[in-house]
Amino acid sequence: MGPTDEELVAAFQDGDASAFDELVRRWDRKIHGAIYRVVGSDEDTRDLCQEAFLKAYRGLGTFKREARFSSWLYQIAINVCRDRLRRRRGRIAVSLDDVEETRDGGLRTAAPSPLELVEARDLRHLVEEAMATLSAEEREVVILKEYQELTFPEIAETLEVPLSTVKTRLYRGLAQLRHRLERQGVRGVAPLPAPIP
């Protein structure tokens, strides 16, 4: 097993520039996916992903290892998205293009039928529309929890909000998604989480 993120950060801070390359290889796909789900545009995603990693590169020398590297990197990615969306000031389209991808990031091995492709595209469109109706705060938490699979503490650290706020935003966001999708005749896509303790 290779070095941990924290070991790579320490190596980079000690002058090993190749350690950052390994961090980029390790995190590029997840950061790209998170950004794409927030901004919904391939072109914007490429630009913002590069911007996020550039900011990480510039800030990594002074990164204090009190926070986890992954939380810090997601925070940078979310902030560059927020900046772009503030400048855009338009309706936010969220894409969930990974419907054909398994939850662990692998690709589906069986080729889908034409009917499955149409159904997946239709479902993706309905979910995109429902996600676009969430507040930016709820959408961020849903993306980080359900698609990036961060833990509640990691999301709280990433967004710099209390743990209770993360849980509340997720609960409300998923409840709204489920309600909107059920009105469209879709069942079982956005289940309600367990009640907040």
ChimeraX commands (.cxc) that place a marker at each C-alpha (Angstrom):
marker #1 position 0.00,0.00,0.00 radius 0.5
marker #1 position 1.27,3.45,-0.90 radius 0.5
marker #1 position 1.76,6.45,1.33 radius 0.5
marker #1 position -1.23,8.13,2.97 radius 0.5
marker #1 position -2.40,11.57,1.91 radius 0.5
marker #1 position -0.85,13.00,5.05 radius 0.5
marker #1 position 2.50,11.38,4.24 radius 0.5
marker #1 position 2.36,12.81,0.71 radius 0.5
marker #1 position 1.55,16.27,2.11 radius 0.5
marker #1 position 4.54,16.01,4.45 radius 0.5
marker #1 position 6.78,14.90,1.56 radius 0.5
marker #1 position 5.59,17.83,-0.57 radius 0.5
marker #1 position 6.22,20.25,2.29 radius 0.5
marker #1 position 9.72,18.76,2.58 radius 0.5
marker #1 position 10.41,19.59,-1.07 radius 0.5
marker #1 position 9.23,16.50,-3.00 radius 0.5
marker #1 position 7.13,18.06,-5.81 radius 0.5
marker #1 position 6.23,14.59,-7.16 radius 0.5
marker #1 position 4.19,14.00,-3.99 radius 0.5
marker #1 position 1.68,16.57,-5.24 radius 0.5
marker #1 position 1.42,14.74,-8.57 radius 0.5
marker #1 position 0.44,11.60,-6.66 radius 0.5
marker #1 position -2.19,13.54,-4.69 radius 0.5
marker #1 position -3.64,14.84,-7.96 radius 0.5
marker #1 position -3.74,11.34,-9.45 radius 0.5
marker #1 position -5.41,10.04,-6.30 radius 0.5
marker #1 position -8.05,12.80,-6.03 radius 0.5
marker #1 position -8.61,14.06,-9.60 radius 0.5
marker #1 position -11.59,11.83,-10.42 radius 0.5
marker #1 position -13.46,12.53,-7.16 radius 0.5
marker #1 position -12.86,16.28,-7.29 radius 0.5
marker #1 position -13.84,16.35,-10.97 radius 0.5
marker #1 position -17.07,14.48,-10.15 radius 0.5
marker #1 position -17.94,16.77,-7.25 radius 0.5
marker #1 position -17.36,19.91,-9.30 radius 0.5
marker #1 position -19.33,18.56,-12.27 radius 0.5
marker #1 position -22.30,17.78,-10.06 radius 0.5
marker #1 position -22.30,21.34,-8.74 radius 0.5
marker #1 position -21.80,23.29,-11.98 radius 0.5
marker #1 position -23.20,20.84,-14.55 radius 0.5
marker #1 position -20.90,21.81,-17.41 radius 0.5
marker #1 position -17.97,19.85,-18.85 radius 0.5
marker #1 position -16.09,22.98,-19.85 radius 0.5
marker #1 position -16.60,24.71,-16.49 radius 0.5
marker #1 position -15.67,21.50,-14.68 radius 0.5
marker #1 position -12.31,21.21,-16.45 radius 0.5
marker #1 position -11.48,24.85,-15.69 radius 0.5
marker #1 position -12.62,24.67,-12.08 radius 0.5
marker #1 position -10.84,21.37,-11.45 radius 0.5
marker #1 position -7.58,22.91,-12.68 radius 0.5
marker #1 position -8.24,26.01,-10.59 radius 0.5
marker #1 position -8.92,23.91,-7.48 radius 0.5
marker #1 position -5.70,21.91,-7.87 radius 0.5
marker #1 position -3.72,25.08,-8.61 radius 0.5
marker #1 position -5.04,26.65,-5.41 radius 0.5
marker #1 position -4.22,23.45,-3.54 radius 0.5
marker #1 position -0.68,23.46,-4.95 radius 0.5
marker #1 position -0.17,27.08,-3.93 radius 0.5
marker #1 position -1.59,26.51,-0.45 radius 0.5
marker #1 position -0.15,23.10,0.34 radius 0.5
marker #1 position 3.18,24.49,1.50 radius 0.5
marker #1 position 1.47,26.24,4.40 radius 0.5
marker #1 position -1.27,23.63,4.94 radius 0.5
marker #1 position -1.58,22.89,8.64 radius 0.5
marker #1 position -2.19,19.23,9.15 radius 0.5
marker #1 position -4.92,19.84,11.71 radius 0.5
marker #1 position -7.51,19.14,9.01 radius 0.5
marker #1 position -7.63,16.10,6.75 radius 0.5
marker #1 position -6.20,16.73,3.30 radius 0.5
marker #1 position -9.35,15.38,1.63 radius 0.5
marker #1 position -11.61,17.77,3.55 radius 0.5
marker #1 position -9.31,20.67,2.76 radius 0.5
marker #1 position -9.28,19.77,-0.96 radius 0.5
marker #1 position -13.07,19.40,-1.13 radius 0.5
marker #1 position -13.38,22.78,0.59 radius 0.5
marker #1 position -11.23,24.36,-2.11 radius 0.5
marker #1 position -13.31,22.68,-4.83 radius 0.5
marker #1 position -16.61,23.81,-3.30 radius 0.5
marker #1 position -15.28,27.37,-2.93 radius 0.5
marker #1 position -14.17,27.64,-6.57 radius 0.5
marker #1 position -17.64,26.39,-7.57 radius 0.5
marker #1 position -19.32,28.94,-5.32 radius 0.5
marker #1 position -17.23,31.71,-6.85 radius 0.5
marker #1 position -18.11,30.64,-10.39 radius 0.5
marker #1 position -21.81,30.31,-9.59 radius 0.5
marker #1 position -21.85,33.72,-7.92 radius 0.5
marker #1 position -20.39,35.21,-11.07 radius 0.5
marker #1 position -22.79,33.29,-13.29 radius 0.5
marker #1 position -25.86,34.29,-11.23 radius 0.5
marker #1 position -28.04,32.02,-13.37 radius 0.5
marker #1 position -29.95,28.88,-12.72 radius 0.5
marker #1 position -27.72,26.07,-11.57 radius 0.5
marker #1 position -27.90,22.85,-13.53 radius 0.5
marker #1 position -26.62,19.80,-11.74 radius 0.5
marker #1 position -25.73,16.74,-13.76 radius 0.5
marker #1 position -25.55,13.22,-12.46 radius 0.5
marker #1 position -23.74,11.69,-15.41 radius 0.5
marker #1 position -22.47,8.75,-13.41 radius 0.5
marker #1 position -25.75,6.82,-13.40 radius 0.5
marker #1 position -23.96,4.02,-15.25 radius 0.5
marker #1 position -21.13,4.03,-12.72 radius 0.5
marker #1 position -21.11,1.79,-9.67 radius 0.5
marker #1 position -20.99,3.35,-6.21 radius 0.5
marker #1 position -17.35,2.39,-5.71 radius 0.5
marker #1 position -16.28,4.23,-8.86 radius 0.5
marker #1 position -16.04,1.17,-11.10 radius 0.5
marker #1 position -17.78,0.89,-14.41 radius 0.5
marker #1 position -20.77,-1.32,-15.10 radius 0.5
marker #1 position -19.59,-4.43,-16.93 radius 0.5
marker #1 position -22.77,-5.48,-18.72 radius 0.5
marker #1 position -23.73,-3.33,-21.69 radius 0.5
marker #1 position -27.12,-1.70,-21.06 radius 0.5
marker #1 position -29.95,-2.25,-23.51 radius 0.5
marker #1 position -31.26,0.70,-25.57 radius 0.5
marker #1 position -34.32,0.82,-23.30 radius 0.5
marker #1 position -32.09,0.96,-20.19 radius 0.5
marker #1 position -30.10,3.80,-21.76 radius 0.5
marker #1 position -33.27,5.80,-22.46 radius 0.5
marker #1 position -34.61,5.12,-18.95 radius 0.5
marker #1 position -31.27,6.10,-17.37 radius 0.5
marker #1 position -31.15,9.31,-19.41 radius 0.5
marker #1 position -34.73,10.17,-18.45 radius 0.5
marker #1 position -34.05,9.44,-14.77 radius 0.5
marker #1 position -30.83,11.46,-14.88 radius 0.5
marker #1 position -32.76,14.39,-16.36 radius 0.5
marker #1 position -35.44,14.18,-13.64 radius 0.5
marker #1 position -32.80,14.01,-10.90 radius 0.5
marker #1 position -30.90,16.96,-12.42 radius 0.5
marker #1 position -34.07,19.04,-12.42 radius 0.5
marker #1 position -34.85,18.07,-8.83 radius 0.5
marker #1 position -31.27,18.80,-7.69 radius 0.5
marker #1 position -31.40,22.23,-9.35 radius 0.5
marker #1 position -34.35,23.18,-7.12 radius 0.5
marker #1 position -32.39,22.62,-3.90 radius 0.5
marker #1 position -30.65,25.50,-2.19 radius 0.5
marker #1 position -26.91,25.69,-2.86 radius 0.5
marker #1 position -26.23,24.61,0.74 radius 0.5
marker #1 position -28.47,21.55,0.51 radius 0.5
marker #1 position -27.12,20.59,-2.91 radius 0.5
marker #1 position -23.50,20.75,-1.66 radius 0.5
marker #1 position -24.25,18.47,1.28 radius 0.5
marker #1 position -26.21,15.97,-0.84 radius 0.5
marker #1 position -23.37,15.81,-3.38 radius 0.5
marker #1 position -20.65,15.42,-0.75 radius 0.5
marker #1 position -22.56,12.75,1.20 radius 0.5
marker #1 position -24.41,10.74,-1.43 radius 0.5
marker #1 position -22.02,10.97,-4.38 radius 0.5
marker #1 position -18.59,11.68,-2.89 radius 0.5
marker #1 position -19.37,9.50,0.16 radius 0.5
marker #1 position -17.80,11.81,2.73 radius 0.5
marker #1 position -18.71,11.23,6.36 radius 0.5
marker #1 position -20.74,13.77,8.31 radius 0.5
marker #1 position -17.64,15.03,10.18 radius 0.5
marker #1 position -15.72,15.35,6.89 radius 0.5
marker #1 position -18.54,17.38,5.35 radius 0.5
marker #1 position -18.75,19.61,8.43 radius 0.5
marker #1 position -15.01,20.20,8.22 radius 0.5
marker #1 position -15.12,20.80,4.46 radius 0.5
marker #1 position -17.98,23.31,4.62 radius 0.5
marker #1 position -16.91,24.76,7.98 radius 0.5
marker #1 position -20.35,24.30,9.51 radius 0.5
marker #1 position -21.54,22.42,12.62 radius 0.5
marker #1 position -22.29,18.71,12.31 radius 0.5
marker #1 position -25.94,19.35,13.13 radius 0.5
marker #1 position -26.17,21.78,10.19 radius 0.5
marker #1 position -24.81,19.13,7.82 radius 0.5
marker #1 position -27.39,16.59,9.00 radius 0.5
marker #1 position -30.23,19.09,8.76 radius 0.5
marker #1 position -29.26,20.18,5.24 radius 0.5
marker #1 position -28.93,16.56,4.09 radius 0.5
marker #1 position -32.26,15.55,5.62 radius 0.5
marker #1 position -34.08,18.51,4.05 radius 0.5
marker #1 position -32.35,18.10,0.69 radius 0.5
marker #1 position -33.08,14.39,0.40 radius 0.5
marker #1 position -36.66,14.88,1.56 radius 0.5
marker #1 position -37.21,17.54,-1.12 radius 0.5
marker #1 position -35.61,15.34,-3.77 radius 0.5
marker #1 position -37.77,12.39,-2.83 radius 0.5
marker #1 position -40.93,14.52,-2.81 radius 0.5
marker #1 position -40.19,16.08,-6.22 radius 0.5
marker #1 position -39.24,12.77,-7.80 radius 0.5
marker #1 position -42.30,11.00,-6.39 radius 0.5
marker #1 position -44.47,13.71,-7.97 radius 0.5
marker #1 position -42.82,12.70,-11.27 radius 0.5
marker #1 position -43.64,9.04,-10.64 radius 0.5
marker #1 position -40.12,8.03,-9.63 radius 0.5
marker #1 position -39.84,5.94,-6.47 radius 0.5
marker #1 position -36.84,4.80,-4.45 radius 0.5
marker #1 position -34.21,7.24,-5.81 radius 0.5
marker #1 position -33.87,9.63,-2.89 radius 0.5
marker #1 position -34.76,7.82,0.32 radius 0.5
marker #1 position -35.19,9.71,3.53 radius 0.5
marker #1 position -32.22,9.23,5.83 radius 0.5
marker #1 position -32.67,7.97,9.35 radius 0.5
marker #1 position -33.99,10.63,11.73 radius 0.5
marker #1 position -31.35,13.04,12.99 radius 0.5
marker #1 position -30.18,11.99,16.48 radius 0.5
marker link #1:1,2 radius 0.2
marker link #1:2,3 radius 0.2
marker link #1:3,4 radius 0.2
marker link #1:4,5 radius 0.2
marker link #1:5,6 radius 0.2
marker link #1:6,7 radius 0.2
marker link #1:7,8 radius 0.2
marker link #1:8,9 radius 0.2
marker link #1:9,10 radius 0.2
marker link #1:10,11 radius 0.2
marker link #1:11,12 radius 0.2
marker link #1:12,13 radius 0.2
marker link #1:13,14 radius 0.2
marker link #1:14,15 radius 0.2
marker link #1:15,16 radius 0.2
marker link #1:16,17 radius 0.2
marker link #1:17,18 radius 0.2
marker link #1:18,19 radius 0.2
marker link #1:19,20 radius 0.2
marker link #1:20,21 radius 0.2
marker link #1:21,22 radius 0.2
marker link #1:22,23 radius 0.2
marker link #1:23,24 radius 0.2
marker link #1:24,25 radius 0.2
marker link #1:25,26 radius 0.2
marker link #1:26,27 radius 0.2
marker link #1:27,28 radius 0.2
marker link #1:28,29 radius 0.2
marker link #1:29,30 radius 0.2
marker link #1:30,31 radius 0.2
marker link #1:31,32 radius 0.2
marker link #1:32,33 radius 0.2
marker link #1:33,34 radius 0.2
marker link #1:34,35 radius 0.2
marker link #1:35,36 radius 0.2
marker link #1:36,37 radius 0.2
marker link #1:37,38 radius 0.2
marker link #1:38,39 radius 0.2
marker link #1:39,40 radius 0.2
marker link #1:40,41 radius 0.2
marker link #1:41,42 radius 0.2
marker link #1:42,43 radius 0.2
marker link #1:43,44 radius 0.2
marker link #1:44,45 radius 0.2
marker link #1:45,46 radius 0.2
marker link #1:46,47 radius 0.2
marker link #1:47,48 radius 0.2
marker link #1:48,49 radius 0.2
marker link #1:49,50 radius 0.2
marker link #1:50,51 radius 0.2
marker link #1:51,52 radius 0.2
marker link #1:52,53 radius 0.2
marker link #1:53,54 radius 0.2
marker link #1:54,55 radius 0.2
marker link #1:55,56 radius 0.2
marker link #1:56,57 radius 0.2
marker link #1:57,58 radius 0.2
marker link #1:58,59 radius 0.2
marker link #1:59,60 radius 0.2
marker link #1:60,61 radius 0.2
marker link #1:61,62 radius 0.2
marker link #1:62,63 radius 0.2
marker link #1:63,64 radius 0.2
marker link #1:64,65 radius 0.2
marker link #1:65,66 radius 0.2
marker link #1:66,67 radius 0.2
marker link #1:67,68 radius 0.2
marker link #1:68,69 radius 0.2
marker link #1:69,70 radius 0.2
marker link #1:70,71 radius 0.2
marker link #1:71,72 radius 0.2
marker link #1:72,73 radius 0.2
marker link #1:73,74 radius 0.2
marker link #1:74,75 radius 0.2
marker link #1:75,76 radius 0.2
marker link #1:76,77 radius 0.2
marker link #1:77,78 radius 0.2
marker link #1:78,79 radius 0.2
marker link #1:79,80 radius 0.2
marker link #1:80,81 radius 0.2
marker link #1:81,82 radius 0.2
marker link #1:82,83 radius 0.2
marker link #1:83,84 radius 0.2
marker link #1:84,85 radius 0.2
marker link #1:85,86 radius 0.2
marker link #1:86,87 radius 0.2
marker link #1:87,88 radius 0.2
marker link #1:88,89 radius 0.2
marker link #1:89,90 radius 0.2
marker link #1:90,91 radius 0.2
marker link #1:91,92 radius 0.2
marker link #1:92,93 radius 0.2
marker link #1:93,94 radius 0.2
marker link #1:94,95 radius 0.2
marker link #1:95,96 radius 0.2
marker link #1:96,97 radius 0.2
marker link #1:97,98 radius 0.2
marker link #1:98,99 radius 0.2
marker link #1:99,100 radius 0.2
marker link #1:100,101 radius 0.2
marker link #1:101,102 radius 0.2
marker link #1:102,103 radius 0.2
marker link #1:103,104 radius 0.2
marker link #1:104,105 radius 0.2
marker link #1:105,106 radius 0.2
marker link #1:106,107 radius 0.2
marker link #1:107,108 radius 0.2
marker link #1:108,109 radius 0.2
marker link #1:109,110 radius 0.2
marker link #1:110,111 radius 0.2
marker link #1:111,112 radius 0.2
marker link #1:112,113 radius 0.2
marker link #1:113,114 radius 0.2
marker link #1:114,115 radius 0.2
marker link #1:115,116 radius 0.2
marker link #1:116,117 radius 0.2
marker link #1:117,118 radius 0.2
marker link #1:118,119 radius 0.2
marker link #1:119,120 radius 0.2
marker link #1:120,121 radius 0.2
marker link #1:121,122 radius 0.2
marker link #1:122,123 radius 0.2
marker link #1:123,124 radius 0.2
marker link #1:124,125 radius 0.2
marker link #1:125,126 radius 0.2
marker link #1:126,127 radius 0.2
marker link #1:127,128 radius 0.2
marker link #1:128,129 radius 0.2
marker link #1:129,130 radius 0.2
marker link #1:130,131 radius 0.2
marker link #1:131,132 radius 0.2
marker link #1:132,133 radius 0.2
marker link #1:133,134 radius 0.2
marker link #1:134,135 radius 0.2
marker link #1:135,136 radius 0.2
marker link #1:136,137 radius 0.2
marker link #1:137,138 radius 0.2
marker link #1:138,139 radius 0.2
marker link #1:139,140 radius 0.2
marker link #1:140,141 radius 0.2
marker link #1:141,142 radius 0.2
marker link #1:142,143 radius 0.2
marker link #1:143,144 radius 0.2
marker link #1:144,145 radius 0.2
marker link #1:145,146 radius 0.2
marker link #1:146,147 radius 0.2
marker link #1:147,148 radius 0.2
marker link #1:148,149 radius 0.2
marker link #1:149,150 radius 0.2
marker link #1:150,151 radius 0.2
marker link #1:151,152 radius 0.2
marker link #1:152,153 radius 0.2
marker link #1:153,154 radius 0.2
marker link #1:154,155 radius 0.2
marker link #1:155,156 radius 0.2
marker link #1:156,157 radius 0.2
marker link #1:157,158 radius 0.2
marker link #1:158,159 radius 0.2
marker link #1:159,160 radius 0.2
marker link #1:160,161 radius 0.2
marker link #1:161,162 radius 0.2
marker link #1:162,163 radius 0.2
marker link #1:163,164 radius 0.2
marker link #1:164,165 radius 0.2
marker link #1:165,166 radius 0.2
marker link #1:166,167 radius 0.2
marker link #1:167,168 radius 0.2
marker link #1:168,169 radius 0.2
marker link #1:169,170 radius 0.2
marker link #1:170,171 radius 0.2
marker link #1:171,172 radius 0.2
marker link #1:172,173 radius 0.2
marker link #1:173,174 radius 0.2
marker link #1:174,175 radius 0.2
marker link #1:175,176 radius 0.2
marker link #1:176,177 radius 0.2
marker link #1:177,178 radius 0.2
marker link #1:178,179 radius 0.2
marker link #1:179,180 radius 0.2
marker link #1:180,181 radius 0.2
marker link #1:181,182 radius 0.2
marker link #1:182,183 radius 0.2
marker link #1:183,184 radius 0.2
marker link #1:184,185 radius 0.2
marker link #1:185,186 radius 0.2
marker link #1:186,187 radius 0.2
marker link #1:187,188 radius 0.2
marker link #1:188,189 radius 0.2
marker link #1:189,190 radius 0.2
marker link #1:190,191 radius 0.2
marker link #1:191,192 radius 0.2
marker link #1:192,193 radius 0.2
marker link #1:193,194 radius 0.2
marker link #1:194,195 radius 0.2
marker link #1:195,196 radius 0.2
marker link #1:196,197 radius 0.2
view
